[in-house]
Amino acid sequence: MCNGKLNYDKDKQELICKIDRLAYPIKEGIPVMIEPEARRMTMEEVELCRSQL
């Protein structure tokens, strides 16, 4: 984990780290900030997140 800025994806209920290309789930309103629980993002997903800022 890089300790960089995270972006919130309300639709997917995830916190996104663009640097590490990880999407951390939010379960029952609680962010699960454990790397093995995170979803690897494709470069396309990361670019899409960047364009939405």
PQR file of N, CA, C, O and H, with PARSE charges and radii, in Angstrom:
ATOM      1  N   MET A   1       0.852  -1.174   0.000 -0.4000 1.5000
ATOM      2  CA  MET A   1       0.000   0.000   0.000 -0.0000 2.0000
ATOM      3  C   MET A   1       0.899   1.238   0.000  0.5500 1.7000
ATOM      4  O   MET A   1       1.872   1.316   0.749 -0.5500 1.4000
ATOM      5  N   CYS A   2       0.551   2.203  -0.856 -0.4000 1.5000
ATOM      6  CA  CYS A   2       1.433   3.352  -1.078 -0.0000 2.0000
ATOM      7  C   CYS A   2       1.122   4.561  -0.185  0.5500 1.7000
ATOM      8  O   CYS A   2       1.910   5.507  -0.148 -0.5500 1.4000
ATOM      9  H   CYS A   2      -0.240   2.140  -1.464  0.4000 1.0000
ATOM     10  N   ASN A   3       0.004   4.551   0.525 -0.4000 1.5000
ATOM     11  CA  ASN A   3      -0.442   5.684   1.356 -0.0000 2.0000
ATOM     12  C   ASN A   3      -0.801   6.911   0.529  0.5500 1.7000
ATOM     13  O   ASN A   3      -0.810   8.031   1.041 -0.5500 1.4000
ATOM     14  H   ASN A   3      -0.636   3.783   0.494  0.4000 1.0000
ATOM     15  N   GLY A   4      -1.095   6.702  -0.745 -0.4000 1.5000
ATOM     16  CA  GLY A   4      -1.514   7.794  -1.617 -0.0000 2.0000
ATOM     17  C   GLY A   4      -2.991   8.099  -1.447  0.5500 1.7000
ATOM     18  O   GLY A   4      -3.686   7.480  -0.641 -0.5500 1.4000
ATOM     19  H   GLY A   4      -1.087   5.793  -1.161  0.4000 1.0000
ATOM     20  N   LYS A   5      -3.451   9.061  -2.223 -0.4000 1.5000
ATOM     21  CA  LYS A   5      -4.845   9.486  -2.184 -0.0000 2.0000
ATOM     22  C   LYS A   5      -5.747   8.391  -2.754  0.5500 1.7000
ATOM     23  O   LYS A   5      -5.410   7.752  -3.751 -0.5500 1.4000
ATOM     24  H   LYS A   5      -2.887   9.564  -2.878  0.4000 1.0000
ATOM     25  N   LEU A   6      -6.897   8.183  -2.111 -0.4000 1.5000
ATOM     26  CA  LEU A   6      -7.885   7.226  -2.579 -0.0000 2.0000
ATOM     27  C   LEU A   6      -9.092   7.970  -3.118  0.5500 1.7000
ATOM     28  O   LEU A   6      -9.459   9.029  -2.609 -0.5500 1.4000
ATOM     29  H   LEU A   6      -7.172   8.703  -1.301  0.4000 1.0000
ATOM     30  N   ASN A   7      -9.701   7.415  -4.144 -0.4000 1.5000
ATOM     31  CA  ASN A   7     -10.921   7.979  -4.712 -0.0000 2.0000
ATOM     32  C   ASN A   7     -12.074   7.036  -4.406  0.5500 1.7000
ATOM     33  O   ASN A   7     -11.918   5.816  -4.434 -0.5500 1.4000
ATOM     34  H   ASN A   7      -9.403   6.555  -4.557  0.4000 1.0000
ATOM     35  N   TYR A   8     -13.221   7.612  -4.116 -0.4000 1.5000
ATOM     36  CA  TYR A   8     -14.405   6.842  -3.766 -0.0000 2.0000
ATOM     37  C   TYR A   8     -15.257   6.597  -5.001  0.5500 1.7000
ATOM     38  O   TYR A   8     -15.635   7.538  -5.699 -0.5500 1.4000
ATOM     39  H   TYR A   8     -13.347   8.603  -4.093  0.4000 1.0000
ATOM     40  N   ASP A   9     -15.559   5.330  -5.269 -0.4000 1.5000
ATOM     41  CA  ASP A   9     -16.474   4.961  -6.348 -0.0000 2.0000
ATOM     42  C   ASP A   9     -17.787   4.554  -5.689  0.5500 1.7000
ATOM     43  O   ASP A   9     -17.924   3.443  -5.176 -0.5500 1.4000
ATOM     44  H   ASP A   9     -15.252   4.565  -4.702  0.4000 1.0000
ATOM     45  N   LYS A  10     -18.738   5.463  -5.712 -0.4000 1.5000
ATOM     46  CA  LYS A  10     -20.013   5.248  -5.025 -0.0000 2.0000
ATOM     47  C   LYS A  10     -20.784   4.077  -5.633  0.5500 1.7000
ATOM     48  O   LYS A  10     -21.372   3.280  -4.902 -0.5500 1.4000
ATOM     49  H   LYS A  10     -18.627   6.365  -6.128  0.4000 1.0000
ATOM     50  N   ASP A  11     -20.786   3.965  -6.967 -0.4000 1.5000
ATOM     51  CA  ASP A  11     -21.543   2.906  -7.631 -0.0000 2.0000
ATOM     52  C   ASP A  11     -21.032   1.513  -7.276  0.5500 1.7000
ATOM     53  O   ASP A  11     -21.821   0.599  -7.038 -0.5500 1.4000
ATOM     54  H   ASP A  11     -20.308   4.612  -7.561  0.4000 1.0000
ATOM     55  N   LYS A  12     -19.712   1.356  -7.243 -0.4000 1.5000
ATOM     56  CA  LYS A  12     -19.120   0.046  -6.956 -0.0000 2.0000
ATOM     57  C   LYS A  12     -18.825  -0.165  -5.475  0.5500 1.7000
ATOM     58  O   LYS A  12     -18.451  -1.262  -5.061 -0.5500 1.4000
ATOM     59  H   LYS A  12     -19.071   2.099  -7.436  0.4000 1.0000
ATOM     60  N   GLN A  13     -18.996   0.901  -4.672 -0.4000 1.5000
ATOM     61  CA  GLN A  13     -18.677   0.838  -3.238 -0.0000 2.0000
ATOM     62  C   GLN A  13     -17.239   0.366  -3.029  0.5500 1.7000
ATOM     63  O   GLN A  13     -16.973  -0.634  -2.362 -0.5500 1.4000
ATOM     64  H   GLN A  13     -19.299   1.792  -5.008  0.4000 1.0000
ATOM     65  N   GLU A  14     -16.314   1.138  -3.633 -0.4000 1.5000
ATOM     66  CA  GLU A  14     -14.897   0.833  -3.530 -0.0000 2.0000
ATOM     67  C   GLU A  14     -14.100   2.114  -3.315  0.5500 1.7000
ATOM     68  O   GLU A  14     -14.517   3.200  -3.718 -0.5500 1.4000
ATOM     69  H   GLU A  14     -16.530   1.951  -4.175  0.4000 1.0000
ATOM     70  N   LEU A  15     -12.947   1.965  -2.672 -0.4000 1.5000
ATOM     71  CA  LEU A  15     -11.955   3.031  -2.592 -0.0000 2.0000
ATOM     72  C   LEU A  15     -10.850   2.654  -3.571  0.5500 1.7000
ATOM     73  O   LEU A  15     -10.300   1.554  -3.511 -0.5500 1.4000
ATOM     74  H   LEU A  15     -12.607   1.083  -2.345  0.4000 1.0000
ATOM     75  N   ILE A  16     -10.533   3.579  -4.469 -0.4000 1.5000
ATOM     76  CA  ILE A  16      -9.616   3.307  -5.575 -0.0000 2.0000
ATOM     77  C   ILE A  16      -8.258   3.944  -5.322  0.5500 1.7000
ATOM     78  O   ILE A  16      -8.162   5.134  -5.025 -0.5500 1.4000
ATOM     79  H   ILE A  16     -10.980   4.472  -4.518  0.4000 1.0000
ATOM     80  N   CYS A  17      -7.207   3.133  -5.445 -0.4000 1.5000
ATOM     81  CA  CYS A  17      -5.834   3.634  -5.437 -0.0000 2.0000
ATOM     82  C   CYS A  17      -5.312   3.505  -6.863  0.5500 1.7000
ATOM     83  O   CYS A  17      -5.047   2.401  -7.340 -0.5500 1.4000
ATOM     84  H   CYS A  17      -7.285   2.166  -5.686  0.4000 1.0000
ATOM     85  N   LYS A  18      -5.167   4.644  -7.541 -0.4000 1.5000
ATOM     86  CA  LYS A  18      -4.724   4.632  -8.939 -0.0000 2.0000
ATOM     87  C   LYS A  18      -3.251   4.255  -9.068  0.5500 1.7000
ATOM     88  O   LYS A  18      -2.847   3.657 -10.065 -0.5500 1.4000
ATOM     89  H   LYS A  18      -5.382   5.541  -7.154  0.4000 1.0000
ATOM     90  N   ILE A  19      -2.462   4.598  -8.077 -0.4000 1.5000
ATOM     91  CA  ILE A  19      -1.027   4.309  -8.131 -0.0000 2.0000
ATOM     92  C   ILE A  19      -0.777   2.798  -8.072  0.5500 1.7000
ATOM     93  O   ILE A  19      -0.013   2.254  -8.869 -0.5500 1.4000
ATOM     94  H   ILE A  19      -2.790   5.084  -7.267  0.4000 1.0000
ATOM     95  N   ASP A  20      -1.434   2.129  -7.113 -0.4000 1.5000
ATOM     96  CA  ASP A  20      -1.262   0.684  -6.963 -0.0000 2.0000
ATOM     97  C   ASP A  20      -2.197  -0.128  -7.852  0.5500 1.7000
ATOM     98  O   ASP A  20      -2.059  -1.346  -7.964 -0.5500 1.4000
ATOM     99  H   ASP A  20      -2.055   2.571  -6.466  0.4000 1.0000
ATOM    100  N   ARG A  21      -3.170   0.572  -8.497 -0.4000 1.5000
ATOM    101  CA  ARG A  21      -4.184  -0.080  -9.325 -0.0000 2.0000
ATOM    102  C   ARG A  21      -4.974  -1.104  -8.521  0.5500 1.7000
ATOM    103  O   ARG A  21      -5.183  -2.235  -8.959 -0.5500 1.4000
ATOM    104  H   ARG A  21      -3.282   1.562  -8.406  0.4000 1.0000
ATOM    105  N   LEU A  22      -5.412  -0.678  -7.324 -0.4000 1.5000
ATOM    106  CA  LEU A  22      -6.208  -1.540  -6.454 -0.0000 2.0000
ATOM    107  C   LEU A  22      -7.526  -0.861  -6.113  0.5500 1.7000
ATOM    108  O   LEU A  22      -7.595   0.358  -5.964 -0.5500 1.4000
ATOM    109  H   LEU A  22      -5.242   0.241  -6.968  0.4000 1.0000
ATOM    110  N   ALA A  23      -8.564  -1.673  -5.994 -0.4000 1.5000
ATOM    111  CA  ALA A  23      -9.885  -1.197  -5.584 -0.0000 2.0000
ATOM    112  C   ALA A  23     -10.249  -1.930  -4.298  0.5500 1.7000
ATOM    113  O   ALA A  23     -10.475  -3.140  -4.298 -0.5500 1.4000
ATOM    114  H   ALA A  23      -8.507  -2.664  -6.116  0.4000 1.0000
ATOM    115  N   TYR A  24     -10.301  -1.175  -3.206 -0.4000 1.5000
ATOM    116  CA  TYR A  24     -10.618  -1.757  -1.904 -0.0000 2.0000
ATOM    117  C   TYR A  24     -12.126  -1.735  -1.688  0.5500 1.7000
ATOM    118  O   TYR A  24     -12.761  -0.696  -1.865 -0.5500 1.4000
ATOM    119  H   TYR A  24     -10.117  -0.192  -3.207  0.4000 1.0000
ATOM    120  N   PRO A  25     -12.704  -2.872  -1.305 -0.5600 1.5000
ATOM    121  CA  PRO A  25     -14.159  -2.922  -1.133  0.2800 2.0000
ATOM    122  C   PRO A  25     -14.611  -2.198   0.131  0.5500 1.7000
ATOM    123  O   PRO A  25     -13.863  -2.057   1.098 -0.5500 1.4000
ATOM    124  N   ILE A  26     -15.852  -1.750   0.088 -0.4000 1.5000
ATOM    125  CA  ILE A  26     -16.502  -1.195   1.274 -0.0000 2.0000
ATOM    126  C   ILE A  26     -17.635  -2.154   1.607  0.5500 1.7000
ATOM    127  O   ILE A  26     -18.582  -2.297   0.834 -0.5500 1.4000
ATOM    128  H   ILE A  26     -16.461  -1.864  -0.697  0.4000 1.0000
ATOM    129  N   LYS A  27     -17.537  -2.811   2.764 -0.4000 1.5000
ATOM    130  CA  LYS A  27     -18.524  -3.804   3.172 -0.0000 2.0000
ATOM    131  C   LYS A  27     -19.262  -3.314   4.409  0.5500 1.7000
ATOM    132  O   LYS A  27     -18.651  -3.021   5.436 -0.5500 1.4000
ATOM    133  H   LYS A  27     -16.768  -2.694   3.392  0.4000 1.0000
ATOM    134  N   GLU A  28     -20.569  -3.230   4.300 -0.4000 1.5000
ATOM    135  CA  GLU A  28     -21.419  -2.756   5.393 -0.0000 2.0000
ATOM    136  C   GLU A  28     -20.971  -1.389   5.889  0.5500 1.7000
ATOM    137  O   GLU A  28     -21.010  -1.101   7.085 -0.5500 1.4000
ATOM    138  H   GLU A  28     -21.066  -3.468   3.466  0.4000 1.0000
ATOM    139  N   GLY A  29     -20.541  -0.545   4.937 -0.4000 1.5000
ATOM    140  CA  GLY A  29     -20.133   0.815   5.261 -0.0000 2.0000
ATOM    141  C   GLY A  29     -18.717   0.955   5.792  0.5500 1.7000
ATOM    142  O   GLY A  29     -18.298   2.054   6.155 -0.5500 1.4000
ATOM    143  H   GLY A  29     -20.509  -0.779   3.965  0.4000 1.0000
ATOM    144  N   ILE A  30     -17.973  -0.147   5.843 -0.4000 1.5000
ATOM    145  CA  ILE A  30     -16.613  -0.125   6.389 -0.0000 2.0000
ATOM    146  C   ILE A  30     -15.610  -0.465   5.289  0.5500 1.7000
ATOM    147  O   ILE A  30     -15.706  -1.530   4.679 -0.5500 1.4000
ATOM    148  H   ILE A  30     -18.314  -1.040   5.549  0.4000 1.0000
ATOM    149  N   PRO A  31     -14.632   0.438   5.023 -0.5600 1.5000
ATOM    150  CA  PRO A  31     -13.602   0.129   4.022  0.2800 2.0000
ATOM    151  C   PRO A  31     -12.725  -1.029   4.496  0.5500 1.7000
ATOM    152  O   PRO A  31     -12.267  -1.042   5.638 -0.5500 1.4000
ATOM    153  N   VAL A  32     -12.498  -1.991   3.619 -0.4000 1.5000
ATOM    154  CA  VAL A  32     -11.627  -3.132   3.920 -0.0000 2.0000
ATOM    155  C   VAL A  32     -10.287  -2.845   3.255  0.5500 1.7000
ATOM    156  O   VAL A  32     -10.095  -3.114   2.069 -0.5500 1.4000
ATOM    157  H   VAL A  32     -12.870  -1.981   2.691  0.4000 1.0000
ATOM    158  N   MET A  33      -9.361  -2.293   4.043 -0.4000 1.5000
ATOM    159  CA  MET A  33      -8.079  -1.826   3.504 -0.0000 2.0000
ATOM    160  C   MET A  33      -6.993  -2.894   3.649  0.5500 1.7000
ATOM    161  O   MET A  33      -5.879  -2.612   4.088 -0.5500 1.4000
ATOM    162  H   MET A  33      -9.517  -2.076   5.006  0.4000 1.0000
ATOM    163  N   ILE A  34      -7.338  -4.112   3.274 -0.4000 1.5000
ATOM    164  CA  ILE A  34      -6.403  -5.234   3.313 -0.0000 2.0000
ATOM    165  C   ILE A  34      -6.102  -5.605   1.866  0.5500 1.7000
ATOM    166  O   ILE A  34      -7.008  -5.928   1.098 -0.5500 1.4000
ATOM    167  H   ILE A  34      -8.244  -4.341   2.916  0.4000 1.0000
ATOM    168  N   GLU A  35      -4.836  -5.557   1.503 -0.4000 1.5000
ATOM    169  CA  GLU A  35      -4.463  -5.752   0.101 -0.0000 2.0000
ATOM    170  C   GLU A  35      -4.987  -7.062  -0.493  0.5500 1.7000
ATOM    171  O   GLU A  35      -5.452  -7.049  -1.633 -0.5500 1.4000
ATOM    172  H   GLU A  35      -4.100  -5.295   2.127  0.4000 1.0000
ATOM    173  N   PRO A  36      -4.937  -8.200   0.227 -0.5600 1.5000
ATOM    174  CA  PRO A  36      -5.481  -9.428  -0.369  0.2800 2.0000
ATOM    175  C   PRO A  36      -6.987  -9.355  -0.656  0.5500 1.7000
ATOM    176  O   PRO A  36      -7.489 -10.114  -1.486 -0.5500 1.4000
ATOM    177  N   GLU A  37      -7.704  -8.465   0.009 -0.4000 1.5000
ATOM    178  CA  GLU A  37      -9.137  -8.290  -0.233 -0.0000 2.0000
ATOM    179  C   GLU A  37      -9.417  -7.358  -1.413  0.5500 1.7000
ATOM    180  O   GLU A  37     -10.534  -7.323  -1.928 -0.5500 1.4000
ATOM    181  H   GLU A  37      -7.297  -7.849   0.683  0.4000 1.0000
ATOM    182  N   ALA A  38      -8.404  -6.606  -1.838 -0.4000 1.5000
ATOM    183  CA  ALA A  38      -8.572  -5.623  -2.905 -0.0000 2.0000
ATOM    184  C   ALA A  38      -8.639  -6.299  -4.277  0.5500 1.7000
ATOM    185  O   ALA A  38      -8.110  -7.390  -4.489 -0.5500 1.4000
ATOM    186  H   ALA A  38      -7.496  -6.634  -1.420  0.4000 1.0000
ATOM    187  N   ARG A  39      -9.299  -5.614  -5.179 -0.4000 1.5000
ATOM    188  CA  ARG A  39      -9.431  -6.083  -6.561 -0.0000 2.0000
ATOM    189  C   ARG A  39      -8.392  -5.363  -7.418  0.5500 1.7000
ATOM    190  O   ARG A  39      -8.256  -4.142  -7.342 -0.5500 1.4000
ATOM    191  H   ARG A  39      -9.728  -4.728  -5.006  0.4000 1.0000
ATOM    192  N   ARG A  40      -7.658  -6.125  -8.236 -0.4000 1.5000
ATOM    193  CA  ARG A  40      -6.702  -5.525  -9.186 -0.0000 2.0000
ATOM    194  C   ARG A  40      -7.476  -4.850 -10.296  0.5500 1.7000
ATOM    195  O   ARG A  40      -8.417  -5.423 -10.847 -0.5500 1.4000
ATOM    196  H   ARG A  40      -7.768  -7.117  -8.298  0.4000 1.0000
ATOM    197  N   MET A  41      -7.083  -3.638 -10.623 -0.4000 1.5000
ATOM    198  CA  MET A  41      -7.747  -2.888 -11.686 -0.0000 2.0000
ATOM    199  C   MET A  41      -6.937  -2.979 -12.971  0.5500 1.7000
ATOM    200  O   MET A  41      -5.709  -3.051 -12.942 -0.5500 1.4000
ATOM    201  H   MET A  41      -6.320  -3.173 -10.175  0.4000 1.0000
ATOM    202  N   THR A  42      -7.641  -2.976 -14.099 -0.4000 1.5000
ATOM    203  CA  THR A  42      -6.969  -2.943 -15.393 -0.0000 2.0000
ATOM    204  C   THR A  42      -6.514  -1.509 -15.669  0.5500 1.7000
ATOM    205  O   THR A  42      -6.985  -0.566 -15.033 -0.5500 1.4000
ATOM    206  H   THR A  42      -8.639  -2.918 -14.123  0.4000 1.0000
ATOM    207  N   MET A  43      -5.612  -1.359 -16.607 -0.4000 1.5000
ATOM    208  CA  MET A  43      -5.163  -0.014 -16.991 -0.0000 2.0000
ATOM    209  C   MET A  43      -6.332   0.796 -17.542  0.5500 1.7000
ATOM    210  O   MET A  43      -6.394   2.008 -17.337 -0.5500 1.4000
ATOM    211  H   MET A  43      -5.229  -2.125 -17.124  0.4000 1.0000
ATOM    212  N   GLU A  44      -7.253   0.143 -18.235 -0.4000 1.5000
ATOM    213  CA  GLU A  44      -8.419   0.828 -18.779 -0.0000 2.0000
ATOM    214  C   GLU A  44      -9.286   1.408 -17.653  0.5500 1.7000
ATOM    215  O   GLU A  44      -9.779   2.531 -17.756 -0.5500 1.4000
ATOM    216  H   GLU A  44      -7.202  -0.842 -18.401  0.4000 1.0000
ATOM    217  N   GLU A  45      -9.467   0.632 -16.582 -0.4000 1.5000
ATOM    218  CA  GLU A  45     -10.252   1.118 -15.445 -0.0000 2.0000
ATOM    219  C   GLU A  45      -9.582   2.320 -14.792  0.5500 1.7000
ATOM    220  O   GLU A  45     -10.248   3.291 -14.433 -0.5500 1.4000
ATOM    221  H   GLU A  45      -9.067  -0.281 -16.498  0.4000 1.0000
ATOM    222  N   VAL A  46      -8.259   2.252 -14.641 -0.4000 1.5000
ATOM    223  CA  VAL A  46      -7.514   3.350 -14.029 -0.0000 2.0000
ATOM    224  C   VAL A  46      -7.641   4.613 -14.880  0.5500 1.7000
ATOM    225  O   VAL A  46      -7.871   5.702 -14.355 -0.5500 1.4000
ATOM    226  H   VAL A  46      -7.718   1.463 -14.934  0.4000 1.0000
ATOM    227  N   GLU A  47      -7.489   4.459 -16.193 -0.4000 1.5000
ATOM    228  CA  GLU A  47      -7.609   5.609 -17.085 -0.0000 2.0000
ATOM    229  C   GLU A  47      -9.025   6.200 -17.039  0.5500 1.7000
ATOM    230  O   GLU A  47      -9.191   7.418 -17.085 -0.5500 1.4000
ATOM    231  H   GLU A  47      -7.302   3.575 -16.619  0.4000 1.0000
ATOM    232  N   LEU A  48     -10.020   5.351 -16.949 -0.4000 1.5000
ATOM    233  CA  LEU A  48     -11.390   5.813 -16.856 -0.0000 2.0000
ATOM    234  C   LEU A  48     -11.596   6.630 -15.570  0.5500 1.7000
ATOM    235  O   LEU A  48     -12.268   7.661 -15.586 -0.5500 1.4000
ATOM    236  H   LEU A  48      -9.885   4.361 -16.911  0.4000 1.0000
ATOM    237  N   CYS A  49     -11.024   6.168 -14.481 -0.4000 1.5000
ATOM    238  CA  CYS A  49     -11.103   6.911 -13.208 -0.0000 2.0000
ATOM    239  C   CYS A  49     -10.422   8.270 -13.341  0.5500 1.7000
ATOM    240  O   CYS A  49     -10.944   9.271 -12.850 -0.5500 1.4000
ATOM    241  H   CYS A  49     -10.478   5.330 -14.468  0.4000 1.0000
ATOM    242  N   ARG A  50      -9.278   8.318 -13.991 -0.4000 1.5000
ATOM    243  CA  ARG A  50      -8.552   9.578 -14.166 -0.0000 2.0000
ATOM    244  C   ARG A  50      -9.365  10.563 -14.997  0.5500 1.7000
ATOM    245  O   ARG A  50      -9.361  11.763 -14.722 -0.5500 1.4000
ATOM    246  H   ARG A  50      -8.854   7.505 -14.390  0.4000 1.0000
ATOM    247  N   SER A  51     -10.049  10.067 -15.995 -0.4000 1.5000
ATOM    248  CA  SER A  51     -10.818  10.966 -16.861 -0.0000 2.0000
ATOM    249  C   SER A  51     -12.071  11.497 -16.177  0.5500 1.7000
ATOM    250  O   SER A  51     -12.631  12.503 -16.613 -0.5500 1.4000
ATOM    251  H   SER A  51     -10.052   9.092 -16.218  0.4000 1.0000
ATOM    252  N   GLN A  52     -12.519  10.838 -15.113 -0.4000 1.5000
ATOM    253  CA  GLN A  52     -13.725  11.273 -14.412 -0.0000 2.0000
ATOM    254  C   GLN A  52     -13.449  12.323 -13.354  0.5500 1.7000
ATOM    255  O   GLN A  52     -14.377  12.837 -12.730 -0.5500 1.4000
ATOM    256  H   GLN A  52     -12.064  10.021 -14.759  0.4000 1.0000
ATOM    257  N   LEU A  53     -12.183  12.645 -13.148 -0.4000 1.5000
ATOM    258  CA  LEU A  53     -11.848  13.675 -12.129 -0.0000 2.0000
ATOM    259  C   LEU A  53     -11.991  15.067 -12.669  0.5500 1.7000
ATOM    260  O   LEU A  53     -11.751  16.036 -11.950 -0.5500 1.4000
ATOM    261  H   LEU A  53     -11.429  12.228 -13.656  0.4000 1.0000
TER
END
